[in-house]
Amino acid sequence: MRDRIFFVFLLLTFLVGQAFAQGSSDLDKLHEQFSRYFERVMPDWKHERVEPVYKNENVLIQFWSFSNRKVKISILPYKSAEEARAALQRHAKYQMNKQQLNDVGDEAYAGGYGSGDVAFRKGKLTVYVSTTADVDSDPDARTLTQAQRFEREKSEIRRLSLKFAKYAVDAIDAP
């Protein structure tokens, strides 16, 4: 009996390890695909892949930066498009200032500060894009009023998040 339990434990450990390795391998391929695409369309931007807080999380996290702008892209794969749709709907349910986007992926929403948090689904993937823009460090920041800096920050955040979300859709579709 004890041998059976030990055998089942070993088998489950092996299967879980294989599933995680497969997910990790798929994320590595997706990372390379994104890197190639973004390096081609935005060559001046630097990027880095960041490990998730919990090592067993099946998520790809990338940061793209240029000057005083930074974009975070998080990609989560699901077993089916329906699972991805349900996950996006749960996320959208709690999104502040939510707007539906019609030109990004299979379904998409923008919300949050300056509508700079973009979440979308493309097939079995959900993708989350968020941006920060330190406009106070812009060369002409001192010539702007506080209200102008505030408006620039919101418009830059929204512009970059939408741009990166659309590029992310293209990167997913890229060979």
Backbone as a printed PyTorch tensor [residue, N CA C, xyz], in Angstrom:
tensor([[[  0.8170,  -1.1910,   0.0000],
         [  0.0000,   0.0000,   0.0000],
         [  0.8670,   1.2650,   0.0000]],

        [[  1.8800,   1.2320,   0.8440],
         [  2.7650,   2.3920,   0.9250],
         [  3.5000,   2.5960,  -0.3980]],

        [[  3.8660,   1.5170,  -1.0690],
         [  4.5320,   1.6170,  -2.3710],
         [  3.6160,   2.2560,  -3.4010]],

        [[  2.3180,   1.9050,  -3.3540],
         [  1.3620,   2.5150,  -4.2800],
         [  1.2470,   4.0140,  -4.0560]],

        [[  1.1290,   4.4040,  -2.8260],
         [  1.0310,   5.8300,  -2.4940],
         [  2.2820,   6.5630,  -2.9580]],

        [[  3.4320,   5.9790,  -2.7050],
         [  4.6850,   6.5900,  -3.1410],
         [  4.7250,   6.7100,  -4.6660]],

        [[  4.2900,   5.6470,  -5.3700],
         [  4.2670,   5.6610,  -6.8320],
         [  3.3170,   6.7490,  -7.3470]],

        [[  2.1240,   6.8490,  -6.7740],
         [  1.1540,   7.8780,  -7.1820],
         [  1.7340,   9.2620,  -6.9190]],

        [[  2.3760,   9.4430,  -5.7780],
         [  3.0010,  10.7300,  -5.4590],
         [  4.0680,  11.0930,  -6.4950]],

        [[  4.9230,  10.1350,  -6.8500],
         [  5.9530,  10.3820,  -7.8590],
         [  5.3410,  10.7040,  -9.2220]],

        [[  4.3090,   9.9770,  -9.5830],
         [  3.6440,  10.2040, -10.8620],
         [  3.0280,  11.6030, -10.9090]],

        [[  2.3330,  12.0000,  -9.8530],
         [  1.7310,  13.3340,  -9.8040],
         [  2.7930,  14.4220,  -9.8370]],

        [[  3.8730,  14.2300,  -9.1090],
         [  4.9690,  15.1980,  -9.1140],
         [  5.5380,  15.3540, -10.5160]],

        [[  5.7230,  14.2390, -11.1970],
         [  6.2470,  14.2690, -12.5620],
         [  5.2820,  14.9940, -13.5000]],

        [[  3.9930,  14.6710, -13.4120],
         [  3.0050,  15.2830, -14.3020],
         [  2.8770,  16.7920, -14.0730]],

        [[  2.8510,  17.1980, -12.8110],
         [  2.7770,  18.6260, -12.5060],
         [  4.0340,  19.3370, -12.9960]],

        [[  5.1780,  18.7140, -12.7900],
         [  6.4350,  19.2910, -13.2670],
         [  6.4450,  19.4340, -14.7750]],

        [[  5.9430,  18.4240, -15.4790],
         [  5.8810,  18.4770, -16.9350],
         [  4.9380,  19.5790, -17.3950]],

        [[  3.7880,  19.7090, -16.7420],
         [  2.8210,  20.7500, -17.1240],
         [  3.4270,  22.1290, -16.9050]],

        [[  4.1290,  22.3270, -15.7860],
         [  4.7570,  23.6180, -15.5270],
         [  5.8680,  23.8860, -16.5290]],

        [[  6.6580,  22.8660, -16.8270],
         [  7.7390,  23.0380, -17.7980],
         [  7.1680,  23.3680, -19.1670]],

        [[  6.0660,  22.7290, -19.5370],
         [  5.4360,  23.0180, -20.8180],
         [  4.9530,  24.4660, -20.8460]],

        [[  4.2830,  24.9070, -19.7570],
         [  3.8120,  26.2860, -19.6840],
         [  4.9670,  27.2580, -19.7410]],

        [[  6.0310,  26.9480, -19.0320],
         [  7.2130,  27.7960, -19.0250],
         [  7.8350,  27.8640, -20.4150]],

        [[  7.8940,  26.7270, -21.0900],
         [  8.4470,  26.6820, -22.4330],
         [  7.6150,  27.5400, -23.3830]],

        [[  6.2830,  27.4500, -23.2750],
         [  5.4030,  28.2700, -24.1080],
         [  5.6010,  29.7520, -23.8190]],

        [[  5.7820,  30.0980, -22.5550],
         [  6.0100,  31.4980, -22.1970],
         [  7.3620,  31.9810, -22.6980]],

        [[  8.3640,  31.1070, -22.6810],
         [  9.6770,  31.4770, -23.2180],
         [  9.5720,  31.7850, -24.7120]],

        [[  8.8260,  30.9520, -25.4330],
         [  8.6230,  31.1960, -26.8610],
         [  7.8730,  32.5020, -27.0930]],

        [[  6.8610,  32.7410, -26.2750],
         [  6.0910,  33.9810, -26.3990],
         [  6.9640,  35.1920, -26.0840]],

        [[  7.8320,  35.0530, -25.0880],
         [  8.7580,  36.1390, -24.7440],
         [  9.6580,  36.4600, -25.9440]],

        [[ 10.2110,  35.4290, -26.5670],
         [ 11.0660,  35.6480, -27.7370],
         [ 10.2880,  36.2910, -28.8770]],

        [[  9.0820,  35.8430, -29.0890],
         [  8.2290,  36.3850, -30.1470],
         [  7.9590,  37.8700, -29.8970]],

        [[  7.6020,  38.2250, -28.6620],
         [  7.3470,  39.6180, -28.3090],
         [  8.6140,  40.4490, -28.4500]],

        [[  9.7140,  39.9200, -27.9630],
         [ 10.9790,  40.6630, -28.0180],
         [ 11.3620,  40.9900, -29.4520]],

        [[ 11.2920,  39.9900, -30.3260],
         [ 11.6280,  40.2300, -31.7430],
         [ 10.7090,  41.2820, -32.3560]],

        [[  9.4220,  41.1510, -32.1030],
         [  8.4660,  42.0770, -32.7130],
         [  8.6760,  43.5070, -32.2020]],

        [[  8.7320,  43.6700, -30.8830],
         [  8.8620,  45.0100, -30.3130],
         [ 10.2120,  45.6450, -30.6360]],

        [[ 11.2630,  44.8520, -30.6750],
         [ 12.5700,  45.3990, -31.0440],
         [ 12.5670,  45.9120, -32.4780]],

        [[ 11.7430,  45.3120, -33.3210],
         [ 11.6460,  45.7590, -34.7030],
         [ 10.8160,  47.0500, -34.8180]],

        [[  9.6730,  47.1210, -34.1300],
         [  8.7940,  48.2820, -34.2760],
         [  9.1540,  49.4340, -33.3310]],

        [[  9.8880,  49.1460, -32.2600],
         [ 10.2740,  50.1800, -31.3010],
         [ 11.7290,  49.9640, -30.8910]],

        [[ 12.6550,  50.1600, -31.8200],
         [ 14.0520,  49.7790, -31.5670],
         [ 14.7440,  50.5680, -30.4570]],

        [[ 14.2710,  51.7410, -30.1290],
         [ 14.9320,  52.5450, -29.1040],
         [ 14.5120,  52.1780, -27.6800]],

        [[ 13.4900,  51.3790, -27.5670],
         [ 13.0000,  51.0010, -26.2550],
         [ 13.8150,  49.8210, -25.7260]],

        [[ 14.1060,  49.8500, -24.4290],
         [ 14.7990,  48.7430, -23.7610],
         [ 13.7490,  47.8610, -23.0920]],

        [[ 14.0880,  46.5910, -22.9520],
         [ 13.1270,  45.7220, -22.2780],
         [ 13.8250,  44.7470, -21.3530]],

        [[ 13.0330,  44.2540, -20.4140],
         [ 13.5070,  43.2250, -19.5060],
         [ 12.3430,  42.3230, -19.1330]],

        [[ 12.6620,  41.0770, -18.9590],
         [ 11.6820,  40.1110, -18.4880],
         [ 11.8380,  40.0160, -16.9900]],

        [[ 10.7180,  40.0140, -16.2940],
         [ 10.7260,  39.9620, -14.8380],
         [ 10.0460,  38.6720, -14.4030]],

        [[ 10.6440,  38.0050, -13.4570],
         [ 10.0460,  36.7800, -12.9260],
         [  8.8570,  37.1410, -12.0490]],

        [[  7.8130,  36.3160, -12.0670],
         [  6.6580,  36.5790, -11.1930],
         [  7.0550,  36.4260,  -9.7360]],

        [[  6.2710,  37.0140,  -8.8640],
         [  6.5550,  36.9570,  -7.4310],
         [  6.6170,  35.5040,  -6.9660]],

        [[  5.6400,  34.7130,  -7.3870],
         [  5.6270,  33.2850,  -7.0580],
         [  6.1260,  32.5250,  -8.2740]],

        [[  7.1970,  31.8010,  -8.1230],
         [  7.8670,  31.1390,  -9.2420],
         [  6.9610,  30.1690, -10.0110]],

        [[  5.9380,  29.6330,  -9.3620],
         [  5.0780,  28.6750, -10.0430],
         [  3.9340,  29.3360, -10.8100]],

        [[  3.8840,  30.6680, -10.8280],
         [  2.8430,  31.3580, -11.5910],
         [  3.1420,  31.2330, -13.0820]],

        [[  2.1180,  30.9880, -13.8430],
         [  2.2450,  30.8370, -15.2820],
         [  1.9220,  32.1850, -15.9330]],

        [[  2.8820,  33.0960, -15.8650],
         [  2.6800,  34.4510, -16.3830],
         [  3.9960,  34.9650, -16.9630]],

        [[  3.8730,  35.6940, -18.0580],
         [  5.0280,  36.3630, -18.6630],
         [  4.9120,  37.8430, -18.3350]],

        [[  5.9550,  38.4030, -17.7400],
         [  5.9570,  39.8240, -17.3780],
         [  7.1460,  40.4830, -18.0550]],

        [[  6.8480,  41.5240, -18.8210],
         [  7.8900,  42.2910, -19.4940],
         [  7.7190,  43.7720, -19.1640]],

        [[  8.8480,  44.4460, -19.0210],
         [  8.8540,  45.9020, -18.8840],
         [  9.5870,  46.4830, -20.0780]],

        [[  8.9940,  47.4950, -20.6890],
         [  9.5910,  48.2140, -21.8100],
         [  9.7630,  49.6560, -21.3640]],

        [[ 10.9510,  50.2290, -21.5830],
         [ 11.1870,  51.5910, -21.1040],
         [ 11.9590,  52.4150, -22.1290]],

        [[ 11.6620,  53.6990, -22.0890],
         [ 12.3390,  54.6700, -22.9350],
         [ 12.2650,  56.0030, -22.2200]],

        [[ 13.4170,  56.5990, -21.9890],
         [ 13.4730,  57.8910, -21.3060],
         [ 12.7350,  57.7720, -19.9810]],

        [[ 11.7050,  58.5610, -19.8030],
         [ 10.9720,  58.5500, -18.5390],
         [  9.5690,  57.9550, -18.7100]],

        [[  9.4670,  56.9740, -19.6000],
         [  8.2240,  56.2490, -19.8380],
         [  8.4940,  54.7670, -19.6080]],

        [[  7.5210,  54.0770, -19.0150],
         [  7.6920,  52.6490, -18.7520],
         [  6.3540,  51.9400, -18.9610]],

        [[  6.4000,  50.8150, -19.6680],
         [  5.2030,  50.0320, -19.9700],
         [  5.4110,  48.6160, -19.4610]],

        [[  4.4200,  48.1320, -18.7510],
         [  4.4440,  46.7640, -18.2450],
         [  3.4220,  45.9490, -19.0290]],

        [[  3.8410,  44.7830, -19.5050],
         [  2.9540,  43.8580, -20.1970],
         [  2.9800,  42.5410, -19.4370]],

        [[  1.8020,  42.0860, -19.0210],
         [  1.6660,  40.7910, -18.3560],
         [  0.7630,  39.9160, -19.2080]],

        [[  1.2160,  38.6970, -19.4790],
         [  0.4770,  37.7830, -20.3450],
         [  0.2140,  36.4970, -19.5830]],

        [[ -1.0540,  36.1120, -19.5390],
         [ -1.4430,  34.8840, -18.8510],
         [ -2.1240,  33.9470, -19.8390]],

        [[ -1.5690,  32.7590, -20.0320],
         [ -2.2060,  31.7740, -20.9110],
         [ -3.2590,  30.9700, -20.1450]],

        [[ -4.2980,  30.5450, -20.8500],
         [ -5.3470,  29.7010, -20.2790],
         [ -5.5050,  28.4630, -21.1490]],

        [[ -6.2180,  27.4860, -20.6480],
         [ -6.4130,  26.2440, -21.3850],
         [ -7.3520,  26.4190, -22.5670]],

        [[ -8.2430,  27.4010, -22.4900],
         [ -9.2030,  27.6170, -23.5740],
         [ -9.5220,  29.1020, -23.6940]],

        [[-10.0850,  29.4550, -24.8270],
         [-10.5150,  30.8420, -25.0360],
         [-11.6340,  31.1930, -24.0550]],

        [[-12.4710,  30.2350, -23.7270],
         [-13.5690,  30.4900, -22.7860],
         [-13.0290,  30.8110, -21.3880]],

        [[-12.0000,  30.0880, -20.9450],
         [-11.3720,  30.3880, -19.6490],
         [-10.7590,  31.7850, -19.6730]],

        [[-10.1070,  32.1310, -20.7730],
         [ -9.5120,  33.4650, -20.8960],
         [-10.6050,  34.5360, -20.8760]],

        [[-11.7090,  34.2810, -21.5710],
         [-12.8260,  35.2390, -21.5930],
         [-13.3730,  35.4550, -20.1830]],

        [[-13.5590,  34.3670, -19.4430],
         [-14.0780,  34.4610, -18.0730],
         [-13.1160,  35.2540, -17.1840]],

        [[-11.8150,  35.0190, -17.3340],
         [-10.8240,  35.7480, -16.5370],
         [-10.8580,  37.2370, -16.8610]],

        [[-10.9600,  37.5680, -18.1370],
         [-11.0180,  38.9890, -18.5290],
         [-12.2890,  39.6380, -18.0080]],

        [[-13.3880,  38.9320, -18.0540],
         [-14.6480,  39.4740, -17.5490],
         [-14.5710,  39.7250, -16.0420]],

        [[-13.9380,  38.8200, -15.3030],
         [-13.7620,  39.0310, -13.8540],
         [-12.9240,  40.2770, -13.6070]],

        [[-11.8720,  40.4430, -14.3930],
         [-11.0110,  41.6200, -14.2540],
         [-11.7910,  42.8920, -14.5820]],

        [[-12.5140,  42.8760, -15.6840],
         [-13.2480,  44.0590, -16.1420],
         [-14.3440,  44.4600, -15.1560]],

        [[-14.8780,  43.4900, -14.4680],
         [-15.9590,  43.7540, -13.5090],
         [-15.5430,  44.7730, -12.4480]],

        [[-14.2750,  44.7520, -12.0840],
         [-13.7920,  45.6360, -11.0210],
         [-12.9530,  46.8060, -11.5400]],

        [[-12.8910,  46.9720, -12.8390],
         [-12.1010,  48.0470, -13.4460],
         [-12.8170,  49.3900, -13.2650]],

        [[-12.1090,  50.3960, -12.7860],
         [-12.6910,  51.7290, -12.6210],
         [-12.6620,  52.4700, -13.9560]],

        [[-13.6790,  53.2750, -14.2030],
         [-13.7770,  54.0880, -15.4350],
         [-13.6130,  53.2390, -16.6890]],

        [[-14.2260,  52.0790, -16.6900],
         [-14.0440,  51.1020, -17.7550],
         [-14.6810,  51.5730, -19.0680]],

        [[-13.9250,  51.3780, -20.1640],
         [-14.4240,  51.6160, -21.5140],
         [-14.1070,  50.3810, -22.3350]],

        [[-15.0500,  49.9540, -23.1370],
         [-14.7860,  48.8290, -24.0260],
         [-14.0230,  49.3490, -25.2420]],

        [[-13.0200,  48.5920, -25.6640],
         [-12.2330,  48.9330, -26.8540],
         [-12.6000,  47.9490, -27.9550]],

        [[-12.8320,  48.4510, -29.1430],
         [-13.2550,  47.5910, -30.2430],
         [-12.1320,  47.1860, -31.1780]],

        [[-10.9840,  47.8220, -31.0660],
         [ -9.9190,  47.5770, -32.0410],
         [ -8.6780,  46.9180, -31.4510]],

        [[ -8.8530,  46.1930, -30.3380],
         [ -7.7310,  45.5100, -29.6960],
         [ -8.1420,  44.0840, -29.3500]],

        [[ -7.5200,  43.1120, -29.9830],
         [ -7.7660,  41.7090, -29.6660],
         [ -9.1940,  41.2720, -29.9130]],

        [[ -9.5710,  40.1690, -29.2310],
         [-10.9190,  39.6230, -29.3620],
         [-11.9240,  40.3960, -28.5280]],

        [[-11.4900,  40.9180, -27.4090],
         [-12.2770,  41.8230, -26.5720],
         [-11.2960,  42.5560, -25.6760]],

        [[-11.6140,  43.8110, -25.3660],
         [-10.6560,  44.6170, -24.6070],
         [-11.3620,  45.7160, -23.8300]],

        [[-10.6830,  46.1300, -22.7550],
         [-11.1760,  47.2140, -21.9210],
         [-10.0120,  48.1120, -21.5410]],

        [[-10.3270,  49.3890, -21.3740],
         [ -9.3560,  50.3420, -20.8330],
         [-10.0010,  50.9520, -19.6010]],

        [[ -9.1980,  51.2650, -18.6240],
         [ -9.7320,  51.8700, -17.4040],
         [ -8.6080,  52.3900, -16.5530]],

        [[ -8.9510,  52.7250, -15.3250],
         [ -7.9510,  53.2350, -14.4040],
         [ -7.5710,  54.6630, -14.7130]],

        [[ -6.4970,  55.1000, -14.1370],
         [ -6.0270,  56.4720, -14.2860],
         [ -5.7150,  56.7640, -15.7520]],

        [[ -6.3580,  57.7550, -16.3100],
         [ -6.1190,  58.1410, -17.6960],
         [ -6.4950,  57.0600, -18.7020]],

        [[ -7.3000,  56.0930, -18.2720],
         [ -7.6420,  54.9290, -19.1070],
         [ -6.3740,  54.2380, -19.5990]],

        [[ -5.3590,  54.2370, -18.7490],
         [ -4.0580,  53.6880, -19.1180],
         [ -3.8530,  52.2380, -18.7890]],

        [[ -4.8370,  51.5980, -18.1750],
         [ -4.7470,  50.1650, -17.9070],
         [ -5.5880,  49.4660, -18.9680]],

        [[ -4.9220,  48.7830, -19.8860],
         [ -5.6140,  48.0910, -20.9650],
         [ -5.5190,  46.5940, -20.7160]],

        [[ -6.6630,  45.9390, -20.7590],
         [ -6.7240,  44.4870, -20.6080],
         [ -7.4580,  43.9470, -21.8200]],

        [[ -6.8760,  42.9030, -22.4320],
         [ -7.5560,  42.3220, -23.5810],
         [ -7.3170,  40.8240, -23.6420]],

        [[ -8.1370,  40.2040, -24.4720],
         [ -8.0200,  38.7710, -24.6990],
         [ -7.7460,  38.5440, -26.1750]],

        [[ -6.8240,  37.6450, -26.4330],
         [ -6.5220,  37.2100, -27.7970],
         [ -6.4430,  35.6920, -27.7370]],

        [[ -7.4880,  35.0410, -28.2220],
         [ -7.5320,  33.5870, -28.1430],
         [ -7.5150,  33.1140, -26.7040]],

        [[ -6.5250,  32.2890, -26.3560],
         [ -6.4150,  31.7130, -25.0130],
         [ -5.5420,  32.5520, -24.0800]],

        [[ -5.1620,  33.7450, -24.5140],
         [ -4.2990,  34.6070, -23.7040],
         [ -5.0640,  35.8280, -23.2040]],

        [[ -4.7760,  36.2170, -21.9600],
         [ -5.2030,  37.5400, -21.5050],
         [ -3.9430,  38.3620, -21.3440]],

        [[ -4.0280,  39.6220, -21.7440],
         [ -2.8700,  40.5070, -21.7240],
         [ -3.2630,  41.7770, -20.9910]],

        [[ -2.3860,  42.2200, -20.0930],
         [ -2.6240,  43.4070, -19.3020],
         [ -1.4690,  44.3770, -19.5480]],

        [[ -1.8100,  45.5960, -19.9410],
         [ -0.8100,  46.6150, -20.2610],
         [ -1.0510,  47.8110, -19.3510]],

        [[ -0.0020,  48.2700, -18.7010],
         [ -0.1050,  49.4840, -17.8830],
         [  1.1460,  50.3220, -18.1010]],

        [[  0.9690,  51.6260, -17.9760],
         [  2.0360,  52.5640, -18.3210],
         [  2.2220,  53.5990, -17.2280]],

        [[  3.4680,  54.0150, -17.0590],
         [  3.7660,  55.1830, -16.2320],
         [  4.5280,  56.1770, -17.0980]],

        [[  4.2770,  57.4460, -16.8470],
         [  4.9540,  58.5080, -17.5860],
         [  5.3430,  59.6000, -16.5990]],

        [[  6.6250,  59.7830, -16.4180],
         [  7.1310,  60.8110, -15.5090],
         [  7.3060,  62.1080, -16.3090]],

        [[  6.2020,  62.8100, -16.5170],
         [  6.2630,  64.0200, -17.3460],
         [  6.9980,  65.1600, -16.6550]],

        [[  7.1350,  65.0890, -15.3450],
         [  7.9070,  66.1290, -14.6500],
         [  9.3750,  66.0930, -15.0490]],

        [[  9.8150,  64.9780, -15.6240],
         [ 11.1910,  64.8630, -16.0970],
         [ 11.3430,  65.2030, -17.5770]],

        [[ 10.2490,  65.5470, -18.2440],
         [ 10.3310,  65.9600, -19.6460],
         [ 11.1400,  67.2510, -19.7370]],

        [[ 11.8710,  67.4480, -20.8150],
         [ 12.7080,  68.6480, -20.9470],
         [ 11.9340,  69.9690, -20.8230]],

        [[ 10.6940,  69.9700, -21.2670],
         [  9.9170,  71.2120, -21.2220],
         [  8.9510,  71.2800, -20.0400]],

        [[  9.1020,  70.3940, -19.0750],
         [  8.1540,  70.3260, -17.9580],
         [  8.0440,  71.6380, -17.1930]],

        [[  9.1370,  72.3510, -17.0500],
         [  9.1060,  73.6050, -16.2840],
         [  8.2880,  74.6990, -16.9710]],

        [[  8.1050,  74.5580, -18.2640],
         [  7.3210,  75.5750, -18.9890],
         [  5.8230,  75.2750, -18.9540]],

        [[  5.4560,  74.1310, -18.4070],
         [  4.0490,  73.7370, -18.3640],
         [  3.4330,  74.0470, -17.0050]],

        [[  2.1590,  74.3670, -17.0230],
         [  1.4510,  74.5360, -15.7590],
         [  1.1870,  73.1630, -15.1650]],

        [[  0.7730,  73.1360, -13.9190],
         [  0.4500,  71.8700, -13.2610],
         [ -0.6680,  71.1510, -14.0290]],

        [[ -1.6780,  71.8990, -14.4610],
         [ -2.7930,  71.3030, -15.2050],
         [ -2.3080,  70.7280, -16.5360]],

        [[ -1.3970,  71.4030, -17.2080],
         [ -0.8610,  70.9090, -18.4830],
         [ -0.0390,  69.6300, -18.2750]],

        [[  0.7500,  69.5930, -17.1950],
         [  1.5190,  68.3770, -16.8930],
         [  0.5860,  67.2090, -16.5830]],

        [[ -0.4670,  67.5030, -15.8320],
         [ -1.4490,  66.4790, -15.4860],
         [ -2.1030,  65.9290, -16.7520]],

        [[ -2.5070,  66.7910, -17.6550],
         [ -3.1370,  66.3550, -18.9090],
         [ -2.1530,  65.5930, -19.7950]],

        [[ -0.9080,  66.0480, -19.8460],
         [  0.1020,  65.3350, -20.6350],
         [  0.3220,  63.9310, -20.0730]],

        [[  0.4080,  63.8470, -18.7630],
         [  0.6230,  62.5430, -18.1350],
         [ -0.5080,  61.5820, -18.5030]],

        [[ -1.7470,  62.0160, -18.3570],
         [ -2.8840,  61.1540, -18.6870],
         [ -2.8920,  60.7750, -20.1650]],

        [[ -2.6270,  61.7360, -21.0390],
         [ -2.6740,  61.4320, -22.4750],
         [ -1.5160,  60.5150, -22.8850]],

        [[ -0.3460,  60.7010, -22.2950],
         [  0.7960,  59.8290, -22.6000],
         [  0.5490,  58.4130, -22.1120]],

        [[ -0.0060,  58.2840, -20.9320],
         [ -0.3070,  56.9650, -20.3800],
         [ -1.2970,  56.2420, -21.2800]],

        [[ -2.3560,  56.9260, -21.6570],
         [ -3.3700,  56.3000, -22.5170],
         [ -2.7810,  55.9640, -23.8970]],

        [[ -2.0620,  56.9050, -24.4820],
         [ -1.4930,  56.6970, -25.8180],
         [ -0.5610,  55.4950, -25.8450]],

        [[  0.3550,  55.4380, -24.8850],
         [  1.3260,  54.3420, -24.8700],
         [  0.6810,  52.9980, -24.5450]],

        [[ -0.2640,  52.9840, -23.6300],
         [ -0.9290,  51.7220, -23.2990],
         [ -1.6790,  51.1740, -24.5080]],

        [[ -2.3910,  52.0310, -25.2060],
         [ -3.1140,  51.5840, -26.4030],
         [ -2.1540,  51.1330, -27.5070]],

        [[ -1.0870,  51.8940, -27.6840],
         [ -0.0990,  51.5460, -28.7120],
         [  0.5210,  50.1840, -28.4210]],

        [[  0.9370,  49.9740, -27.1820],
         [  1.5610,  48.7060, -26.8120],
         [  0.5590,  47.5540, -26.8570]],

        [[ -0.6930,  47.8150, -26.5030],
         [ -1.7090,  46.7580, -26.5820],
         [ -1.9020,  46.3290, -28.0370]],

        [[ -1.9700,  47.2800, -28.9360],
         [ -2.1390,  46.9400, -30.3530],
         [ -0.9010,  46.2160, -30.8890]],

        [[  0.2710,  46.6540, -30.4730],
         [  1.4910,  45.9550, -30.8760],
         [  1.5220,  44.5390, -30.2890]],

        [[  1.0140,  44.3810, -29.0650],
         [  0.9930,  43.0630, -28.4320],
         [  0.1060,  42.1040, -29.2360]],

        [[ -1.0230,  42.5970, -29.7280],
         [ -1.8760,  41.7630, -30.5750],
         [ -1.1050,  41.3270, -31.8120]],

        [[ -0.4050,  42.2680, -32.4390],
         [  0.3910,  41.9330, -33.6280],
         [  1.5140,  40.9600, -33.2880]],

        [[  2.1310,  41.1320, -32.1190],
         [  3.2210,  40.2320, -31.7140],
         [  2.6930,  38.8140, -31.4890]],

        [[  1.4980,  38.6900, -30.9330],
         [  0.9060,  37.3570, -30.7270],
         [  0.6800,  36.6790, -32.0700]],

        [[  0.2480,  37.4520, -33.0640],
         [ -0.0340,  36.9010, -34.3780],
         [  1.2130,  36.7000, -35.2350]],

        [[  2.3340,  37.3060, -34.8120],
         [  3.5710,  37.2250, -35.6130],
         [  4.0850,  35.7910, -35.6490]],

        [[  4.7570,  35.4130, -36.7450],
         [  5.3060,  34.0470, -36.8350],
         [  6.4810,  33.8440, -35.8970]]])
